[in-house]
Amino acid sequence: MDKKKAEFYKKRLLTKQDELLRLVSKSEADGRQVDEEVTQDIADKAANSYAKEFLFHQSDDHRRILQLVNEALDRIEDGSFGKCVACQEEVQVKRLDAVPWARHCIECQEKQEKGLL
């Protein structure tokens, strides 16, 4: 991949990284706020428990994507960005445009989802 295209993806990834860091931080703060609410009613406790679980799940998803973004930034630095980590073939440009942190080409991604990779 040429340097100009790599810089384009790097900027997109850094923007996504900032967004995810803000979301993770907000989810953690919101989760702490739910803990601080004193409730007496069993329905309120159940609602708070659900809200806390939802925030935890949301934060976990953001953390997973953040890890993939960080790995993609590392691949840009070492020059392997744009190549599938499994087969070393070029990842399709449309795929990188849609998901710049993609690790696999479409074929290998399908294999991974089927448990074959």
N, C-alpha and C positions, 0 to 999 in steps of 0.2 A: 504494500500500500504506500502511495506517495505521501510525503510529509504534509502537504497541504490538506489532503483528505483526513489524515490522522489528526491534525490540529483541529479540524472541524468536529470530529467525533470527540476529541478530548474536551473541547469547550462544552459540548452537549453533556458529556459525562460529568464534568465538574459542576454544571448547573444542577443536574439530577442529584448529585452527591449532596450539595447544599440543601436542596429541597428535602431529601430524605433525612438528613441530620436534623432539620427543623421539625419534621413530622415525628421523628422518634422522640425528640426532646419534649414536644407538646404532648404526645401520648403518655410519656412518663409523668409529666406534671399533672395531666388530667387524671391519671390513675391514682396519684397521691391525693388529689383533691377528693376523689370518691371515697378514699379511706378516711378522710377527715370528717366526712358528714356523719353526724350522730343520728342514728335512726332507732326508733323503738318498735315500729310496726314491722311485722314479718314480711309483708309485701314490699315495703321500702328496702328491707335488707336484701330481698331477692333481686329487686331491680338494681340495687347497687352492686350486687355480686355479678349480675349479668353485664352491667356497664363495665365493670373492672375486667371481666373476662374478654369482652369485646375489644377493649383498649389494648389488652395484652396481646391478643391475636393480631390486631392491626399493627402494633409495634413490631411484633415478630416478623410479619410479612415485609415491613419496611426494612428491617435489619437484614433480612435475606437478600433483598434487592440491593441494599447498600453494599453488602459483601461482594455481590456480582459486579457492581459498578467499580468498586475498588480493585477487583481482579482485572477488569477491563483496562483501567488506568495503568496498572502494572504491565499489562500486555502491550500497551502503547509505548511505554518506556523501554521495554526490552525488544520491541520491534516485531512481536508476534501477533499484534492486534489484526483482526480481519481474517485470521486462519482458524479453522476448527481445531479445538484442543484434542479431538479424538483422531481425526483422519488427516489433519494438516492441510486440507483443501481450503480454498478461499470460501469464506462465508458470503452468501449472496448480499449484494449491496442493498436491496430492498429490505432484507432482514435486518441489516445493521441500521438502516434508516428508521425502521420501526422500533427495534430493540437494540440500541448500541452496546449494551452489556451482554449480548448473546455470546455464548461460549462455543456453540455448535452450529454447523451448517444444518439446513432443514432435514436432510436425510439422517444425520446422526442424532438430531434432537428427537425425531420420531422413534429411532431405535432406543434412545434413553427413556422416553416415555413408556415404551413397551417393556422396559426392563432388559433389553438386549445389549445395552452398552454399559 
